Amino acid sequence: MAKVEVRPNEPIDSVLKRFKKALEQSGILQEYKRHTHYEKPSERRRRQRQKRKKK
């Protein structure tokens, strides 16, 4: 769970920017995107192979 505390007199834009960054760093967005659409097992294997190759 990503949390962002709002500082006094802070514009909402900067709070949203920090929140989005926190979501991205925690991996919540990637997890959400992965679960929104069905991924065929062959596509999953190909993605994992590319991820291992990238490292």
Biopython code that builds the backbone (N, CA, C, O; Angstrom):
import numpy as np
from Bio.PDB.StructureBuilder import StructureBuilder

atoms = [
    (1, "MET", "N", (0.845, -1.177, 0.000)),
    (1, "MET", "CA", (0.000, 0.000, 0.000)),
    (1, "MET", "C", (0.886, 1.234, 0.000)),
    (1, "MET", "O", (1.753, 1.384, 0.861)),
    (2, "ALA", "N", (0.673, 2.092, -0.941)),
    (2, "ALA", "CA", (1.464, 3.324, -1.054)),
    (2, "ALA", "C", (0.761, 4.448, -0.293)),
    (2, "ALA", "O", (-0.441, 4.667, -0.444)),
    (3, "LYS", "N", (1.531, 5.144, 0.515)),
    (3, "LYS", "CA", (0.982, 6.271, 1.271)),
    (3, "LYS", "C", (1.814, 7.510, 0.984)),
    (3, "LYS", "O", (3.032, 7.446, 0.821)),
    (4, "VAL", "N", (1.119, 8.639, 0.927)),
    (4, "VAL", "CA", (1.777, 9.927, 0.739)),
    (4, "VAL", "C", (1.105, 10.906, 1.688)),
    (4, "VAL", "O", (-0.114, 11.080, 1.662)),
    (5, "GLU", "N", (1.898, 11.528, 2.508)),
    (5, "GLU", "CA", (1.349, 12.512, 3.432)),
    (5, "GLU", "C", (1.364, 13.887, 2.775)),
    (5, "GLU", "O", (2.355, 14.289, 2.166)),
    (6, "VAL", "N", (0.263, 14.590, 2.908)),
    (6, "VAL", "CA", (0.142, 15.926, 2.329)),
    (6, "VAL", "C", (0.767, 16.929, 3.291)),
    (6, "VAL", "O", (0.401, 17.005, 4.464)),
    (7, "ARG", "N", (1.702, 17.681, 2.773)),
    (7, "ARG", "CA", (2.370, 18.705, 3.580)),
    (7, "ARG", "C", (1.501, 19.963, 3.617)),
    (7, "ARG", "O", (0.683, 20.173, 2.722)),
    (8, "PRO", "N", (1.668, 20.789, 4.630)),
    (8, "PRO", "CA", (0.873, 22.021, 4.706)),
    (8, "PRO", "C", (1.153, 22.929, 3.502)),
    (8, "PRO", "O", (2.302, 23.104, 3.098)),
    (9, "ASN", "N", (0.112, 23.487, 2.952)),
    (9, "ASN", "CA", (0.183, 24.418, 1.816)),
    (9, "ASN", "C", (0.841, 23.799, 0.583)),
    (9, "ASN", "O", (1.455, 24.514, -0.209)),
    (10, "GLU", "N", (0.723, 22.486, 0.410)),
    (10, "GLU", "CA", (1.310, 21.828, -0.758)),
    (10, "GLU", "C", (0.248, 21.712, -1.852)),
    (10, "GLU", "O", (-0.879, 21.299, -1.577)),
    (11, "PRO", "N", (0.592, 22.067, -3.071)),
    (11, "PRO", "CA", (-0.386, 21.944, -4.165)),
    (11, "PRO", "C", (-0.720, 20.472, -4.434)),
    (11, "PRO", "O", (0.118, 19.586, -4.267)),
    (12, "ILE", "N", (-1.941, 20.243, -4.847)),
    (12, "ILE", "CA", (-2.412, 18.885, -5.093)),
    (12, "ILE", "C", (-1.629, 18.225, -6.228)),
    (12, "ILE", "O", (-1.470, 17.005, -6.236)),
    (13, "ASP", "N", (-1.139, 19.012, -7.180)),
    (13, "ASP", "CA", (-0.381, 18.454, -8.294)),
    (13, "ASP", "C", (0.887, 17.752, -7.824)),
    (13, "ASP", "O", (1.213, 16.666, -8.303)),
    (14, "SER", "N", (1.592, 18.361, -6.901)),
    (14, "SER", "CA", (2.829, 17.750, -6.422)),
    (14, "SER", "C", (2.538, 16.515, -5.570)),
    (14, "SER", "O", (3.327, 15.570, -5.550)),
    (15, "VAL", "N", (1.404, 16.525, -4.868)),
    (15, "VAL", "CA", (1.015, 15.353, -4.084)),
    (15, "VAL", "C", (0.711, 14.184, -5.021)),
    (15, "VAL", "O", (1.136, 13.056, -4.774)),
    (16, "LEU", "N", (-0.024, 14.460, -6.091)),
    (16, "LEU", "CA", (-0.338, 13.412, -7.064)),
    (16, "LEU", "C", (0.928, 12.873, -7.725)),
    (16, "LEU", "O", (1.053, 11.670, -7.957)),
    (17, "LYS", "N", (1.849, 13.757, -8.021)),
    (17, "LYS", "CA", (3.104, 13.340, -8.649)),
    (17, "LYS", "C", (3.880, 12.405, -7.725)),
    (17, "LYS", "O", (4.409, 11.388, -8.172)),
    (18, "ARG", "N", (3.949, 12.746, -6.433)),
    (18, "ARG", "CA", (4.638, 11.892, -5.470)),
    (18, "ARG", "C", (3.910, 10.559, -5.287)),
    (18, "ARG", "O", (4.543, 9.516, -5.126)),
    (19, "PHE", "N", (2.572, 10.604, -5.315)),
    (19, "PHE", "CA", (1.786, 9.383, -5.161)),
    (19, "PHE", "C", (2.003, 8.436, -6.335)),
    (19, "PHE", "O", (2.186, 7.235, -6.140)),
    (20, "LYS", "N", (1.984, 8.969, -7.545)),
    (20, "LYS", "CA", (2.204, 8.146, -8.730)),
    (20, "LYS", "C", (3.598, 7.524, -8.709)),
    (20, "LYS", "O", (3.774, 6.366, -9.089)),
    (21, "LYS", "N", (4.578, 8.294, -8.267)),
    (21, "LYS", "CA", (5.942, 7.783, -8.176)),
    (21, "LYS", "C", (6.023, 6.661, -7.146)),
    (21, "LYS", "O", (6.711, 5.665, -7.366)),
    (22, "ALA", "N", (5.330, 6.816, -6.032)),
    (22, "ALA", "CA", (5.317, 5.782, -4.997)),
    (22, "ALA", "C", (4.651, 4.507, -5.510)),
    (22, "ALA", "O", (5.115, 3.403, -5.222)),
    (23, "LEU", "N", (3.565, 4.658, -6.268)),
    (23, "LEU", "CA", (2.896, 3.493, -6.848)),
    (23, "LEU", "C", (3.817, 2.762, -7.814)),
    (23, "LEU", "O", (3.892, 1.534, -7.809)),
    (24, "GLU", "N", (4.504, 3.520, -8.629)),
    (24, "GLU", "CA", (5.397, 2.920, -9.616)),
    (24, "GLU", "C", (6.551, 2.188, -8.948)),
    (24, "GLU", "O", (6.918, 1.094, -9.375)),
    (25, "GLN", "N", (7.118, 2.770, -7.918)),
    (25, "GLN", "CA", (8.248, 2.148, -7.230)),
    (25, "GLN", "C", (7.828, 0.896, -6.469)),
    (25, "GLN", "O", (8.616, -0.041, -6.346)),
    (26, "SER", "N", (6.614, 0.867, -5.962)),
    (26, "SER", "CA", (6.162, -0.295, -5.207)),
    (26, "SER", "C", (5.732, -1.440, -6.112)),
    (26, "SER", "O", (5.599, -2.572, -5.647)),
    (27, "GLY", "N", (5.511, -1.166, -7.402)),
    (27, "GLY", "CA", (5.125, -2.213, -8.338)),
    (27, "GLY", "C", (3.636, -2.460, -8.400)),
    (27, "GLY", "O", (3.198, -3.417, -9.038)),
    (28, "ILE", "N", (2.856, -1.633, -7.764)),
    (28, "ILE", "CA", (1.407, -1.812, -7.742)),
    (28, "ILE", "C", (0.819, -1.616, -9.135)),
    (28, "ILE", "O", (-0.067, -2.366, -9.546)),
    (29, "LEU", "N", (1.308, -0.613, -9.865)),
    (29, "LEU", "CA", (0.778, -0.362, -11.207)),
    (29, "LEU", "C", (1.077, -1.520, -12.152)),
    (29, "LEU", "O", (0.215, -1.911, -12.939)),
    (30, "GLN", "N", (2.273, -2.067, -12.086)),
    (30, "GLN", "CA", (2.618, -3.200, -12.944)),
    (30, "GLN", "C", (1.731, -4.391, -12.632)),
    (30, "GLN", "O", (1.262, -5.080, -13.538)),
    (31, "GLU", "N", (1.504, -4.630, -11.350)),
    (31, "GLU", "CA", (0.647, -5.739, -10.937)),
    (31, "GLU", "C", (-0.777, -5.524, -11.447)),
    (31, "GLU", "O", (-1.413, -6.462, -11.928)),
    (32, "TYR", "N", (-1.267, -4.314, -11.345)),
    (32, "TYR", "CA", (-2.612, -3.998, -11.818)),
    (32, "TYR", "C", (-2.723, -4.228, -13.325)),
    (32, "TYR", "O", (-3.671, -4.861, -13.791)),
    (33, "LYS", "N", (-1.763, -3.717, -14.076)),
    (33, "LYS", "CA", (-1.798, -3.870, -15.526)),
    (33, "LYS", "C", (-1.720, -5.336, -15.930)),
    (33, "LYS", "O", (-2.345, -5.751, -16.906)),
    (34, "ARG", "N", (-0.956, -6.111, -15.184)),
    (34, "ARG", "CA", (-0.811, -7.521, -15.513)),
    (34, "ARG", "C", (-2.107, -8.280, -15.281)),
    (34, "ARG", "O", (-2.385, -9.250, -15.985)),
    (35, "HIS", "N", (-2.901, -7.859, -14.312)),
    (35, "HIS", "CA", (-4.131, -8.572, -13.988)),
    (35, "HIS", "C", (-5.360, -8.040, -14.717)),
    (35, "HIS", "O", (-6.425, -8.651, -14.629)),
    (36, "THR", "N", (-5.250, -6.939, -15.421)),
    (36, "THR", "CA", (-6.429, -6.392, -16.084)),
    (36, "THR", "C", (-6.795, -7.177, -17.339)),
    (36, "THR", "O", (-7.973, -7.259, -17.686)),
    (37, "HIS", "N", (-5.815, -7.752, -18.021)),
    (37, "HIS", "CA", (-6.064, -8.504, -19.245)),
    (37, "HIS", "C", (-5.457, -9.891, -19.129)),
    (37, "HIS", "O", (-4.433, -10.087, -18.474)),
    (38, "TYR", "N", (-6.099, -10.839, -19.771)),
    (38, "TYR", "CA", (-5.580, -12.200, -19.755)),
    (38, "TYR", "C", (-4.299, -12.263, -20.577)),
    (38, "TYR", "O", (-4.206, -11.686, -21.660)),
    (39, "GLU", "N", (-3.328, -12.968, -20.043)),
    (39, "GLU", "CA", (-2.067, -13.147, -20.754)),
    (39, "GLU", "C", (-1.878, -14.639, -21.006)),
    (39, "GLU", "O", (-1.914, -15.448, -20.079)),
    (40, "LYS", "N", (-1.678, -14.985, -22.262)),
    (40, "LYS", "CA", (-1.480, -16.387, -22.598)),
    (40, "LYS", "C", (-0.199, -16.892, -21.943)),
    (40, "LYS", "O", (0.742, -16.123, -21.752)),
    (41, "PRO", "N", (-0.155, -18.166, -21.601)),
    (41, "PRO", "CA", (1.050, -18.715, -20.972)),
    (41, "PRO", "C", (2.305, -18.524, -21.824)),
    (41, "PRO", "O", (3.388, -18.294, -21.285)),
    (42, "SER", "N", (2.172, -18.617, -23.136)),
    (42, "SER", "CA", (3.344, -18.428, -24.003)),
    (42, "SER", "C", (3.841, -16.985, -23.928)),
    (42, "SER", "O", (5.048, -16.744, -23.951)),
    (43, "GLU", "N", (2.927, -16.033, -23.840)),
    (43, "GLU", "CA", (3.325, -14.631, -23.708)),
    (43, "GLU", "C", (3.997, -14.381, -22.359)),
    (43, "GLU", "O", (4.954, -13.612, -22.269)),
    (44, "ARG", "N", (3.493, -15.032, -21.313)),
    (44, "ARG", "CA", (4.080, -14.889, -19.987)),
    (44, "ARG", "C", (5.520, -15.420, -19.980)),
    (44, "ARG", "O", (6.422, -14.786, -19.434)),
    (45, "ARG", "N", (5.717, -16.589, -20.594)),
    (45, "ARG", "CA", (7.069, -17.156, -20.660)),
    (45, "ARG", "C", (8.010, -16.256, -21.453)),
    (45, "ARG", "O", (9.163, -16.060, -21.069)),
    (46, "ARG", "N", (7.512, -15.709, -22.562)),
    (46, "ARG", "CA", (8.342, -14.829, -23.384)),
    (46, "ARG", "C", (8.721, -13.567, -22.610)),
    (46, "ARG", "O", (9.862, -13.110, -22.684)),
    (47, "ARG", "N", (7.773, -13.009, -21.873)),
    (47, "ARG", "CA", (8.048, -11.807, -21.073)),
    (47, "ARG", "C", (9.072, -12.102, -19.978)),
    (47, "ARG", "O", (9.978, -11.304, -19.738)),
    (48, "GLN", "N", (8.928, -13.245, -19.320)),
    (48, "GLN", "CA", (9.875, -13.605, -18.266)),
    (48, "GLN", "C", (11.261, -13.863, -18.839)),
    (48, "GLN", "O", (12.262, -13.505, -18.218)),
    (49, "ARG", "N", (11.333, -14.480, -20.016)),
    (49, "ARG", "CA", (12.625, -14.727, -20.668)),
    (49, "ARG", "C", (13.311, -13.417, -21.008)),
    (49, "ARG", "O", (14.519, -13.279, -20.815)),
    (50, "GLN", "N", (12.543, -12.447, -21.518)),
    (50, "GLN", "CA", (13.114, -11.129, -21.848)),
    (50, "GLN", "C", (13.566, -10.414, -20.594)),
    (50, "GLN", "O", (14.588, -9.728, -20.604)),
    (51, "LYS", "N", (12.814, -10.567, -19.509)),
    (51, "LYS", "CA", (13.178, -9.916, -18.250)),
    (51, "LYS", "C", (14.495, -10.487, -17.727)),
    (51, "LYS", "O", (15.354, -9.742, -17.254)),
    (52, "ARG", "N", (14.652, -11.801, -17.812)),
    (52, "ARG", "CA", (15.916, -12.435, -17.359)),
    (52, "ARG", "C", (17.067, -12.024, -18.244)),
    (52, "ARG", "O", (18.183, -11.825, -17.764)),
    (53, "LYS", "N", (16.810, -11.894, -19.527)),
    (53, "LYS", "CA", (17.861, -11.511, -20.480)),
    (53, "LYS", "C", (18.319, -10.086, -20.240)),
    (53, "LYS", "O", (19.493, -9.762, -20.414)),
    (54, "LYS", "N", (17.374, -9.225, -19.834)),
    (54, "LYS", "CA", (17.665, -7.799, -19.629)),
    (54, "LYS", "C", (18.639, -7.587, -18.464)),
    (54, "LYS", "O", (19.444, -6.655, -18.489)),
    (55, "LYS", "N", (18.566, -8.450, -17.442)),
    (55, "LYS", "CA", (19.413, -8.296, -16.250)),
    (55, "LYS", "C", (20.818, -8.649, -16.512)),
    (55, "LYS", "O", (21.652, -8.572, -15.611)),
]
sb = StructureBuilder()
sb.init_structure("model")
sb.init_model(0)
sb.init_chain("A")
sb.init_seg("    ")
for serial, (resi, resn, name, xyz) in enumerate(atoms, 1):
    if name == "N":
        sb.init_residue(resn, " ", resi, " ")
    sb.init_atom(name, np.array(xyz, "f"), 0.0, 1.0, " ", f" {name:<3s}", serial, name[0])
structure = sb.get_structure()
